[in-house]
Amino acid sequence: MADNSYVRFENVQKSYDGEVLVVKDLNLDIPKGEFVTMLGPSGSGKTTCLMMLAGFEPATHGEIFLNDRPINMVPPHKRGIGMVFQNYALFPHMTIAENLAFPLQVRGMSKTDQEDRVKRVLEMVELPQMGGRRPAQLSGGQAQRIAVARALVFEPDLVLMDEPLGALDKQLREQMQYEIKHIHENLGVTVVYVTHDQSEALTMSDRIAVFNDGVIQQLSSAEVLYEEPDNSFVAQFIGENNKINGKVEKISKGVCTVKTTDGTIIKAKQVNVDKAGDGTTLSIRPERVEFQPEKKMENIVDGKIEELIYLGDHIRVRMNVAGNDEFIVKVRNRGDKRKMAEGDKAKIGWATADCRALDLAT
């Protein structure tokens, strides 16, 4: 157990039918004031974890603690947790001010204190003039801000957010990501956030728990997840990634020599392969690959250009490399009219340290 954990899942399991576990033996510590995102594909168990923490779903096994207090038997309304959902869940027949005052009213707060809190929280989400409007008179972005304000109005120590930006368009979603991040930084409240959108998770979180098949695959900062994925699932799920399958020929001082399916020899950093003969999936980020390298590099391999896409600051080159015809290289646009054409052969290179030998991707 972490000394400073505010939220703690201890050996938590969840099954809906008594047979299949959708959450498998989850252990997770979240310190006070941290912004943790549960990230994963549909059905990976992330939303179920959030619902168990909120009290809307019981854990099948294990215990959840909030500030060292076991809460499995505590009903949702007594946990003192703020919630923000994708559908906003605002009462249509109430004004915005009445919506915001509702959580304070049920807690028995005086009228004057309610008005003060509502005024303060509307200013915090930069909608001070909206108190008299109804939810139907708000834009999507405004409704989402009000939903965040309502979760914060009674000053909870913990706020849970379940895909709160899913219904917004791309530009507004990106704007709201920064706004939620800044509100978190200003208030110091603990946030547990659920999303399947990796860029959202990378932008906002102190740490990200990557879920797959009911298990946390890796729990790290955005930078560590991207630069040092623990396994093939994380490497593929976070950011853009090139993968090449092969077999480990030998391992020496943490460096694997790998023979790919087409016979190419590549050197890679040993991450989670144990011995010669192991199958492996190599992971290399596109921006770490040099196109037509001008200097000597540890790995230089032949490739064939399949497709060129001009993206302004760089050219996205899709190549066939070592049996993978979806290998991406980002070539910086230096304005030197570098000649490239589909069908051309070209050499590419990368450092051993930038290539990770992971478990064989299925």
Backbone hydrogen bonds in HBPLUS format (Angstrom, degrees):
<---DONOR---> <-ACCEPTOR-->    atom                        ^
c    i                          cat <-CA-CA->   ^        H-A-AA   ^      H-
h    n   atom  resd res      DA  || num        DHA   H-A  angle D-A-AA Bond
n    s   type  num  typ     dist DA aas  dist angle  dist       angle   num
A0005-SER N   A0002-ALA O   3.32 MM   3  5.36 165.2  2.34 111.5 110.8     1
A0006-TYR N   A0030-ILE O   2.74 MM  24  5.74 163.1  1.77 135.8 140.9     2
A0067-ASN N   A0006-TYR O   2.59 MM  61  4.56 173.2  1.59 149.4 151.9     3
A0007-VAL N   A0030-ILE O   3.02 MM  23  5.02 163.4  2.05 144.0 149.4     4
A0030-ILE N   A0007-VAL O   2.84 MM  23  5.02 159.2  1.88 155.6 156.6     5
A0008-ARG N   A0065-PHE O   2.96 MM  57  4.96 157.3  2.01 144.1 143.6     6
A0065-PHE N   A0008-ARG O   2.77 MM  57  4.96 162.4  1.80 148.1 154.2     7
A0009-PHE N   A0028-LEU O   2.84 MM  19  5.01 162.3  1.88 147.1 153.3     8
A0028-LEU N   A0009-PHE O   3.06 MM  19  5.01 152.6  2.13 128.6 134.6     9
A0010-GLU N   A0063-GLU O   2.87 MM  53  5.31 158.0  1.92 163.9 170.2    10
A0063-GLU N   A0010-GLU O   3.10 MM  53  5.31 155.4  2.16 144.8 150.0    11
A0012-VAL N   A0026-LEU O   3.01 MM  14  4.80 162.2  2.05 135.3 130.7    12
A0026-LEU N   A0012-VAL O   2.75 MM  14  4.80 168.6  1.76 138.8 137.0    13
A0013-GLN N   A0061-HIS O   2.89 MM  48  4.97 155.1  1.95 133.7 134.9    14
A0060-THR N   A0013-GLN O   2.90 MM  47  5.56 138.1  2.08 145.0 152.2    15
A0061-HIS N   A0013-GLN O   3.29 MM  48  4.97 150.2  2.38 131.7 127.9    16
A0014-LYS N   A0023-VAL O   3.05 MM   9  4.97 151.8  2.13 134.2 133.4    17
A0022-VAL N   A0014-LYS O   2.77 MM   8  5.73 147.6  1.88 158.5 169.6    18
A0023-VAL N   A0014-LYS O   3.35 MM   9  4.97 154.1  2.42 135.1 135.3    19
A0024-LYS N   A0214-GLY O   2.90 MM 190  5.34 176.6  1.90 138.0 137.0    20
A0034-GLU N   A0031-PRO O   3.32 MM   3  5.82 158.3  2.37 134.5 133.2    21
A0191-VAL N   A0034-GLU O   2.97 MM 157  6.36 161.4  2.01 147.5 153.5    22
A0206-ASP N   A0035-PHE O   2.82 MM 171  5.22 161.3  1.85 144.5 151.0    23
A0207-ARG N   A0035-PHE O   3.34 MM 172  6.75 160.3  2.38 149.8 153.7    24
A0036-VAL N   A0191-VAL O   2.89 MM 155  6.22 162.3  1.92 169.5 164.9    25
A0193-TYR N   A0036-VAL O   2.89 MM 157  6.22 162.7  1.92 155.4 161.1    26
A0037-THR N   A0207-ARG O   3.07 MM 170  6.57 159.1  2.12 151.6 157.2    27
A0209-ALA N   A0037-THR O   2.76 MM 172  6.11 168.7  1.77 167.6 171.6    28
A0038-MET N   A0193-TYR O   2.67 MM 155  6.07 160.5  1.71 166.8 173.9    29
A0195-THR N   A0038-MET O   3.16 MM 157  6.51 161.2  2.20 158.9 160.3    30
A0039-LEU N   A0209-ALA O   2.89 MM 170  6.00 165.3  1.91 151.7 156.8    31
A0211-PHE N   A0039-LEU O   2.67 MM 172  5.91 167.3  1.69 163.5 168.2    32
A0044-SER N   A0041-PRO O   3.23 MM   3  5.69 141.0  2.39 141.5 137.3    33
A0214-GLY N   A0044-SER O   2.83 MM 170  5.18 142.5  1.97 121.9 130.1    34
A0049-CYS N   A0045-GLY O   3.13 MM   4  6.34 152.1  2.21 145.4 152.0    35
A0050-LEU N   A0046-LYS O   3.21 MM   4  6.58 154.1  2.28 144.3 150.9    36
A0051-MET N   A0047-THR O   2.87 MM   4  6.17 159.4  1.92 154.8 160.4    37
A0052-MET N   A0048-THR O   2.93 MM   4  6.18 146.7  2.04 147.2 155.9    38
A0053-LEU N   A0049-CYS O   3.02 MM   4  6.28 154.3  2.09 145.5 152.5    39
A0054-ALA N   A0050-LEU O   2.88 MM   4  6.17 149.5  1.97 147.7 156.7    40
A0055-GLY N   A0051-MET O   3.01 MM   4  6.06 129.4  2.27 131.3 143.7    41
A0056-PHE N   A0051-MET O   2.89 MM   5  5.18 130.1  2.14 156.8 160.3    42
A0057-GLU N   A0051-MET O   3.20 MM   6  5.43 141.5  2.35 119.9 115.2    43
A0071-ILE N   A0064-ILE O   2.91 MM   7  5.94 168.0  1.93 165.7 165.2    44
A0066-LEU N   A0069-ARG O   2.87 MM   3  5.18 159.9  1.91 140.2 143.4    45
A0069-ARG N   A0066-LEU O   3.03 MM   3  5.18 158.7  2.08 106.3 113.0    46
A0074-VAL N   A0071-ILE O   2.96 MM   3  4.92 157.7  2.01 107.2 114.6    47
A0078-LYS N   A0075-PRO O   2.96 MM   3  5.58 156.7  2.01 121.1 128.8    48
A0079-ARG N   A0076-PRO O   3.12 MM   3  5.44 168.3  2.14 115.4 118.0    49
A0082-GLY N   A0158-LEU O   2.96 MM  76  6.30 164.9  1.98 158.3 158.5    50
A0160-LEU N   A0082-GLY O   2.73 MM  78  6.12 163.7  1.76 160.1 160.3    51
A0084-VAL N   A0160-LEU O   2.84 MM  76  6.28 145.9  1.96 156.9 166.3    52
A0162-ASP N   A0084-VAL O   2.91 MM  78  6.34 160.9  1.95 170.2 174.5    53
A0088-TYR N   A0085-PHE O   3.41 MM   3  5.36 164.7  2.44 104.1 106.0    54
A0089-ALA N   A0087-ASN O   2.67 MM   2  5.54 143.6  1.79  98.8  94.3    55
A0094-MET N   A0091-PHE O   3.30 MM   3  5.67 162.4  2.33 111.3 116.5    56
A0099-ASN N   A0095-THR O   2.87 MM   4  6.17 153.9  1.94 149.2 156.8    57
A0096-ILE N   A0133-ARG O   2.74 MM  37  5.77 139.4  1.90 162.4 170.6    58
A0100-LEU N   A0096-ILE O   2.92 MM   4  6.21 156.9  1.97 151.8 157.7    59
A0097-ALA N   A0131-GLY O   2.90 MM  34  4.43 162.2  1.93 134.4 128.6    60
A0101-ALA N   A0097-ALA O   2.87 MM   4  6.07 144.8  2.00 142.2 152.6    61
A0102-PHE N   A0098-GLU O   3.03 MM   4  6.04 132.4  2.26 141.1 151.4    62
A0104-LEU N   A0101-ALA O   2.92 MM   3  5.24 126.2  2.21 108.0 123.1    63
A0105-GLN N   A0101-ALA O   2.83 MM   4  6.05 152.1  1.91 158.0 167.4    64
A0106-VAL N   A0102-PHE O   3.08 MM   4  6.37 165.1  2.10 161.9 162.9    65
A0107-ARG N   A0104-LEU O   3.12 MM   3  5.06 134.4  2.34  92.8 105.8    66
A0109-MET N   A0104-LEU O   3.10 MM   5  5.55 170.4  2.11 151.7 150.3    67
A0108-GLY N   A0105-GLN O   2.86 MM   3  5.13 160.0  1.90 112.2 116.5    68
A0114-GLN N   A0110-SER O   2.88 MM   4  6.15 154.5  1.94 152.7 161.1    69
A0115-GLU N   A0111-LYS O   2.94 MM   4  6.24 161.9  1.97 154.4 158.1    70
A0116-ASP N   A0112-THR O   3.02 MM   4  6.31 158.6  2.07 149.2 155.1    71
A0117-ARG N   A0113-ASP O   2.95 MM   4  6.14 166.9  1.97 152.5 155.6    72
A0118-VAL N   A0114-GLN O   2.92 MM   4  6.10 166.5  1.94 156.6 160.5    73
A0119-LYS N   A0115-GLU O   2.98 MM   4  6.08 163.4  2.01 148.3 152.9    74
A0120-ARG N   A0116-ASP O   2.97 MM   4  6.16 161.4  2.00 148.8 154.2    75
A0121-VAL N   A0117-ARG O   2.88 MM   4  6.09 162.6  1.91 155.5 159.7    76
A0122-LEU N   A0118-VAL O   2.99 MM   4  6.11 153.3  2.06 148.3 155.2    77
A0123-GLU N   A0119-LYS O   3.14 MM   4  6.39 151.1  2.22 144.5 151.9    78
A0124-MET N   A0120-ARG O   3.02 MM   4  6.29 148.4  2.12 141.6 150.9    79
A0125-VAL N   A0121-VAL O   3.18 MM   4  6.47 147.1  2.29 142.7 149.0    80
A0127-LEU N   A0122-LEU O   2.81 MM   5  5.18 172.7  1.81 159.7 157.6    81
A0126-GLU N   A0123-GLU O   2.99 MM   3  4.74 156.3  2.05 100.8 106.3    82
A0130-MET N   A0127-LEU O   3.22 MM   3  5.65 170.7  2.23 121.3 123.5    83
A0133-ARG N   A0130-MET O   3.05 MM   3  5.54 160.5  2.09 119.9 126.1    84
A0137-GLN N   A0134-ARG O   2.89 MM   3  5.53 156.1  1.94 121.8 129.4    85
A0138-LEU N   A0135-PRO O   3.12 MM   3  5.49 163.8  2.15 118.1 119.3    86
A0143-ALA N   A0139-SER O   2.89 MM   4  6.13 165.4  1.91 158.4 162.3    87
A0144-GLN N   A0140-GLY O   3.00 MM   4  6.20 151.3  2.08 143.8 151.6    88
A0145-ARG N   A0141-GLY O   3.05 MM   4  6.32 152.5  2.13 142.6 149.7    89
A0146-ILE N   A0142-GLN O   2.94 MM   4  6.26 156.3  2.00 151.7 158.3    90
A0147-ALA N   A0143-ALA O   2.93 MM   4  6.20 151.9  2.01 144.3 152.1    91
A0148-VAL N   A0144-GLN O   3.00 MM   4  6.32 151.9  2.08 145.4 152.5    92
A0149-ALA N   A0145-ARG O   2.80 MM   4  6.10 157.3  1.85 147.6 154.8    93
A0150-ARG N   A0146-ILE O   2.79 MM   4  6.05 154.1  1.86 151.1 157.5    94
A0151-ALA N   A0147-ALA O   3.19 MM   4  6.41 147.1  2.30 138.2 146.3    95
A0152-LEU N   A0148-VAL O   3.14 MM   4  6.42 131.8  2.38 140.8 153.8    96
A0152-LEU N   A0149-ALA O   3.06 MM   3  5.11 133.0  2.29  95.4 108.6    97
A0153-VAL N   A0149-ALA O   2.90 MM   4  5.88 126.0  2.20 147.8 161.8    98
A0155-GLU N   A0152-LEU O   2.88 MM   3  5.19 156.6  1.94 120.6 123.7    99
A0190-THR N   A0157-ASP O   3.02 MM  33  6.05 160.4  2.06 150.4 149.9   100
A0159-VAL N   A0190-THR O   2.85 MM  31  6.27 157.3  1.90 161.3 168.9   101
A0192-VAL N   A0159-VAL O   2.98 MM  33  6.43 159.1  2.02 156.8 163.0   102
A0161-MET N   A0192-VAL O   2.91 MM  31  6.35 157.6  1.96 154.6 159.0   103
A0194-VAL N   A0161-MET O   2.76 MM  33  6.15 153.3  1.83 164.9 174.1   104
A0163-GLU N   A0194-VAL O   2.89 MM  31  5.55 153.4  1.96 140.8 147.5   105
A0166-GLY N   A0163-GLU O   3.29 MM   3  5.51 171.0  2.30 115.7 117.8   106
A0168-LEU N   A0165-LEU O   3.16 MM   3  5.59 164.9  2.18 117.1 121.8   107
A0173-ARG N   A0169-ASP O   2.79 MM   4  5.88 155.7  1.85 160.9 169.3   108
A0174-GLU N   A0170-LYS O   3.00 MM   4  6.25 157.9  2.05 150.5 155.1   109
A0175-GLN N   A0171-GLN O   3.06 MM   4  6.35 157.0  2.12 146.1 152.5   110
A0176-MET N   A0172-LEU O   2.88 MM   4  6.09 161.0  1.92 151.0 155.8   111
A0177-GLN N   A0173-ARG O   2.97 MM   4  6.21 143.6  2.10 143.8 153.7   112
A0178-TYR N   A0174-GLU O   3.44 MM   4  6.79 157.7  2.49 147.0 149.6   113
A0179-GLU N   A0175-GLN O   3.12 MM   4  6.47 153.4  2.20 143.6 151.7   114
A0180-ILE N   A0176-MET O   2.86 MM   4  6.03 168.3  1.87 156.4 157.9   115
A0181-LYS N   A0177-GLN O   3.02 MM   4  6.17 157.8  2.07 144.3 151.3   116
A0182-HIS N   A0178-TYR O   2.88 MM   4  6.09 155.5  1.94 147.3 153.4   117
A0183-ILE N   A0179-GLU O   2.92 MM   4  6.17 157.8  1.97 150.3 156.4   118
A0184-HIS N   A0180-ILE O   2.94 MM   4  6.15 160.8  1.98 149.0 154.3   119
A0185-GLU N   A0181-LYS O   2.95 MM   4  6.25 158.1  2.00 146.3 152.3   120
A0186-ASN N   A0182-HIS O   2.89 MM   4  6.09 156.7  1.94 149.4 155.4   121
A0187-LEU N   A0183-ILE O   2.95 MM   4  6.08 154.9  2.01 152.2 158.2   122
A0188-GLY N   A0184-HIS O   2.78 MM   4  5.55 152.6  1.86 149.9 156.7   123
A0201-ALA N   A0197-ASP O   3.18 MM   4  6.54 159.2  2.23 150.5 156.1   124
A0202-LEU N   A0198-GLN O   2.88 MM   4  6.11 161.0  1.91 152.9 157.9   125
A0203-THR N   A0199-SER O   2.99 MM   4  6.07 151.9  2.07 142.6 149.5   126
A0204-MET N   A0200-GLU O   3.19 MM   4  6.31 159.4  2.23 152.0 155.9   127
A0205-SER N   A0201-ALA O   3.24 MM   4  5.75 166.7  2.26 150.6 152.8   128
A0208-ILE N   A0220-SER O   2.73 MM  12  5.60 163.8  1.76 155.7 157.2   129
A0220-SER N   A0208-ILE O   3.14 MM  12  5.60 148.3  2.24 147.6 147.0   130
A0210-VAL N   A0218-GLN O   2.91 MM   8  5.49 170.1  1.92 168.1 167.1   131
A0217-GLN N   A0210-VAL O   2.66 MM   7  5.54 156.4  1.71 170.4 178.4   132
A0212-ASN N   A0215-VAL O   2.98 MM   3  5.54 153.3  2.05 150.6 158.7   133
A0215-VAL N   A0212-ASN O   3.11 MM   3  5.54 159.5  2.16 114.7 121.1   134
A0225-LEU N   A0221-SER O   3.00 MM   4  6.24 167.9  2.01 158.7 162.2   135
A0226-TYR N   A0222-ALA O   3.05 MM   4  6.21 157.9  2.10 149.0 154.6   136
A0227-GLU N   A0223-GLU O   2.82 MM   4  5.92 170.3  1.83 155.1 158.5   137
A0228-GLU N   A0224-VAL O   2.66 MM   4  5.14 152.9  1.73 139.9 148.5   138
A0235-ALA N   A0231-ASN O   3.08 MM   4  6.32 165.6  2.10 154.8 159.4   139
A0236-GLN N   A0232-SER O   3.01 MM   4  6.14 155.3  2.07 148.3 153.5   140
A0237-PHE N   A0233-PHE O   2.88 MM   4  5.99 148.9  1.97 148.0 157.7   141
A0238-ILE N   A0234-VAL O   2.97 MM   4  5.86 158.4  2.02 153.8 156.1   142
A0242-ASN N   A0284-ILE O   2.87 MM  42  5.10 154.8  1.93 139.0 146.6   143
A0284-ILE N   A0242-ASN O   2.97 MM  42  5.10 156.7  2.03 142.4 148.8   144
A0244-ILE N   A0282-LEU O   3.07 MM  38  5.03 146.0  2.19 129.3 138.7   145
A0282-LEU N   A0244-ILE O   2.72 MM  38  5.03 171.4  1.72 154.0 151.3   146
A0246-GLY N   A0280-THR O   2.96 MM  34  5.48 151.4  2.04 159.9 162.0   147
A0280-THR N   A0246-GLY O   2.91 MM  34  5.48 158.4  1.96 151.0 149.1   148
A0247-LYS N   A0259-LYS O   2.84 MM  12  5.37 156.8  1.90 142.7 147.6   149
A0259-LYS N   A0247-LYS O   2.91 MM  12  5.37 164.9  1.93 156.0 154.6   150
A0248-VAL N   A0278-ASP O   2.86 MM  30  5.45 170.5  1.87 163.6 165.9   151
A0277-GLY N   A0248-VAL O   2.75 MM  29  5.28 167.6  1.77 144.8 148.1   152
A0249-GLU N   A0257-THR O   2.68 MM   8  5.46 165.5  1.70 162.2 166.8   153
A0257-THR N   A0250-LYS O   2.87 MM   7  5.36 164.5  1.89 157.4 159.6   154
A0252-SER N   A0255-VAL O   2.94 MM   3  5.33 164.6  1.96 149.0 152.5   155
A0255-VAL N   A0252-SER O   2.99 MM   3  5.33 156.1  2.05 113.2 120.9   156
A0270-GLN N   A0254-GLY O   2.82 MM  16  5.12 173.5  1.82 144.9 142.8   157
A0256-CYS N   A0268-ALA O   2.72 MM  12  5.20 163.8  1.75 161.7 164.0   158
A0268-ALA N   A0256-CYS O   2.93 MM  12  5.20 156.7  1.98 146.1 153.3   159
A0258-VAL N   A0266-ILE O   2.78 MM   8  5.20 170.2  1.79 159.2 162.3   160
A0266-ILE N   A0258-VAL O   2.84 MM   8  5.20 162.7  1.87 152.0 158.0   161
A0260-THR N   A0264-THR O   2.83 MM   4  5.24 167.2  1.85 155.2 158.6   162
A0263-GLY N   A0260-THR O   2.91 MM   3  5.15 165.3  1.93 115.7 118.6   163
A0269-LYS N   A0355-CYS O   2.73 MM  86  6.00 161.9  1.76 172.6 166.1   164
A0357-ALA N   A0269-LYS O   2.83 MM  88  5.80 171.4  1.84 165.0 162.2   165
A0271-VAL N   A0357-ALA O   3.23 MM  86  5.54 144.3  2.37 143.1 144.0   166
A0272-ASN N   A0357-ALA O   3.27 MM  85  6.72 159.0  2.32 151.1 157.3   167
A0278-ASP N   A0275-LYS O   3.20 MM   3  5.94 161.2  2.24 137.2 139.8   168
A0281-THR N   A0358-LEU O   3.18 MM  77  5.29 155.5  2.24 120.1 127.6   169
A0358-LEU N   A0281-THR O   3.05 MM  77  5.29 162.6  2.08 138.8 141.2   170
A0283-SER N   A0356-ARG O   2.92 MM  73  5.12 148.7  2.02 138.2 148.4   171
A0356-ARG N   A0283-SER O   3.03 MM  73  5.12 163.0  2.06 141.5 144.4   172
A0288-ARG N   A0285-ARG O   2.99 MM   3  5.55 160.0  2.03 119.6 126.2   173
A0289-VAL N   A0286-PRO O   3.22 MM   3  5.59 166.0  2.24 113.7 116.8   174
A0290-GLU N   A0349-GLY O   2.79 MM  59  5.13 175.2  1.79 161.9 162.3   175
A0349-GLY N   A0290-GLU O   2.94 MM  59  5.13 151.3  2.02 139.4 147.8   176
A0292-GLN N   A0347-LYS O   2.72 MM  55  5.00 147.8  1.82 165.6 161.0   177
A0299-ASN N   A0350-TRP O   3.24 MM  51  5.44 139.5  2.42 154.8 165.2   178
A0350-TRP N   A0299-ASN O   3.01 MM  51  5.44 143.9  2.14 141.1 152.0   179
A0301-VAL N   A0348-ILE O   2.86 MM  47  5.62 155.4  1.92 161.6 168.7   180
A0348-ILE N   A0301-VAL O   2.97 MM  47  5.62 161.6  2.00 160.2 166.3   181
A0303-GLY N   A0346-ALA O   2.83 MM  43  5.39 139.4  1.99 154.1 167.3   182
A0346-ALA N   A0303-GLY O   2.87 MM  43  5.39 161.5  1.90 146.4 149.1   183
A0304-LYS N   A0320-ASN O   3.08 MM  16  5.14 148.0  2.19 130.2 140.1   184
A0320-ASN N   A0304-LYS O   2.81 MM  16  5.14 152.4  1.88 143.7 153.0   185
A0305-ILE N   A0344-ASP O   2.80 MM  39  5.46 166.5  1.82 168.0 171.0   186
A0343-GLY N   A0305-ILE O   2.74 MM  38  5.23 165.9  1.76 142.1 147.1   187
A0306-GLU N   A0318-ARG O   2.73 MM  12  5.50 160.9  1.77 151.2 155.9   188
A0307-GLU N   A0318-ARG O   3.14 MM  11  5.05 151.4  2.23 140.8 140.4   189
A0318-ARG N   A0307-GLU O   2.88 MM  11  5.05 164.2  1.91 148.7 153.1   190
A0309-ILE N   A0316-ARG O   2.90 MM   7  5.03 152.2  1.98 143.2 151.2   191
A0316-ARG N   A0309-ILE O   2.80 MM   7  5.03 159.9  1.84 158.7 155.1   192
A0311-LEU N   A0314-HIS O   2.94 MM   3  5.43 147.5  2.05 154.6 165.0   193
A0313-ASP N   A0311-LEU O   3.00 MM   2  6.00 117.1  2.41 115.4  98.8   194
A0333-ASN N   A0313-ASP O   2.91 MM  20  5.30 171.3  1.92 134.1 131.6   195
A0315-ILE N   A0331-VAL O   2.73 MM  16  5.10 163.1  1.76 147.6 152.3   196
A0331-VAL N   A0315-ILE O   2.90 MM  16  5.10 169.9  1.91 156.2 153.1   197
A0317-VAL N   A0329-VAL O   2.85 MM  12  5.12 174.8  1.86 164.8 164.1   198
A0329-VAL N   A0317-VAL O   2.87 MM  12  5.12 154.6  1.93 145.5 154.0   199
A0319-MET N   A0327-PHE O   2.70 MM   8  5.07 165.2  1.72 152.3 157.7   200
A0327-PHE N   A0319-MET O   3.13 MM   8  5.07 142.1  2.28 163.8 153.9   201
A0321-VAL N   A0324-ASN O   2.80 MM   3  5.22 160.2  1.84 143.4 142.3   202
A0324-ASN N   A0321-VAL O   2.86 MM   3  5.22 163.8  1.88 119.9 125.4   203
A0344-ASP N   A0341-ALA O   3.03 MM   3  5.68 162.2  2.07 138.5 141.4   204
A0354-ASP N   A0351-ALA O   3.05 MM   3  5.36 146.3  2.17 105.7 115.5   205
A0355-CYS N   A0352-THR O   3.05 MM   3  5.35 164.7  2.07 115.8 119.1   206
